[in-house]
Amino acid sequence: MPFVTVELTREGTEPDVAGVTPEQKAAIFKGVSQVLSDVLGKPADWTWVVIREVALEDWGWGGLPVLEYRKQLAEHAASSAS
């Protein structure tokens, strides 16, 4: 029985949305279950999917808080484009 944990930062992908919407979560549950069915032949009703939303300030990347990392990445991209 597969057990999959999906961890996401608690931020929206659309204006005025503070997190992952219930519709987006439902699509994640369905999509992950489908992948495991396609790849491993596991029936969807055998698959458990848990979504954990992590506060943005509790997520780090590249040794930095994620917002600082994204800022540096954007600055690097802007300077490279010039």
C-alpha positions in Angstrom: 0.0 0.0 0.0 1.7 3.2 -1.1 1.8 6.2 1.3 2.9 9.5 -0.3 3.5 12.7 1.5 3.5 15.9 -0.6 5.0 19.0 1.2 4.2 22.4 -0.2 4.8 25.9 1.0 1.7 27.6 2.3 1.3 30.2 -0.4 -1.2 30.7 -3.2 -0.5 30.5 -6.9 -3.2 33.0 -7.6 -3.8 36.6 -6.3 -5.7 36.7 -3.0 -5.3 32.9 -2.4 -3.2 32.2 0.7 -2.6 28.5 0.1 -3.4 25.5 -2.0 -7.1 25.4 -2.8 -9.3 22.4 -2.1 -9.7 21.9 -5.8 -5.9 21.9 -6.3 -5.5 19.4 -3.4 -8.1 17.2 -5.0 -6.2 17.3 -8.3 -3.0 16.4 -6.4 -4.7 13.4 -4.7 -6.0 12.2 -8.0 -2.8 12.8 -10.0 -0.5 11.1 -7.5 -2.8 8.1 -7.2 -2.9 7.9 -11.0 0.9 8.0 -11.3 1.2 5.1 -8.9 -1.4 3.2 -10.7 0.3 3.8 -14.1 3.8 3.1 -12.9 3.3 0.4 -10.2 -0.1 -1.0 -11.0 -1.4 0.0 -7.6 -5.1 0.6 -7.4 -6.1 4.1 -6.3 -8.0 2.7 -3.3 -4.7 1.3 -2.0 -2.9 4.7 -2.2 -2.8 7.2 0.7 -1.8 10.7 -0.1 -1.1 13.3 2.6 -0.5 17.0 1.8 1.4 19.0 4.4 1.5 22.8 4.0 4.6 24.4 5.5 4.7 28.1 6.4 6.8 30.0 3.9 9.2 31.2 6.6 9.8 27.5 7.6 11.1 26.5 4.2 14.7 26.9 3.2 16.5 26.4 -0.1 20.2 26.7 -0.9 21.1 27.5 2.7 18.7 30.5 2.8 15.1 31.2 3.7 13.1 30.5 0.5 12.1 34.1 0.0 15.7 35.3 0.1 16.8 32.5 -2.2 14.1 33.5 -4.7 15.1 37.1 -4.4 18.7 36.3 -5.2 17.7 34.0 -8.1 15.6 36.8 -9.6 18.4 39.3 -9.2 20.8 36.9 -10.9 18.4 36.3 -13.7 17.9 40.0 -14.2 21.6 40.7 -14.2 22.2 37.8 -16.6 19.6 39.2 -19.0 21.2 42.6 -19.2 
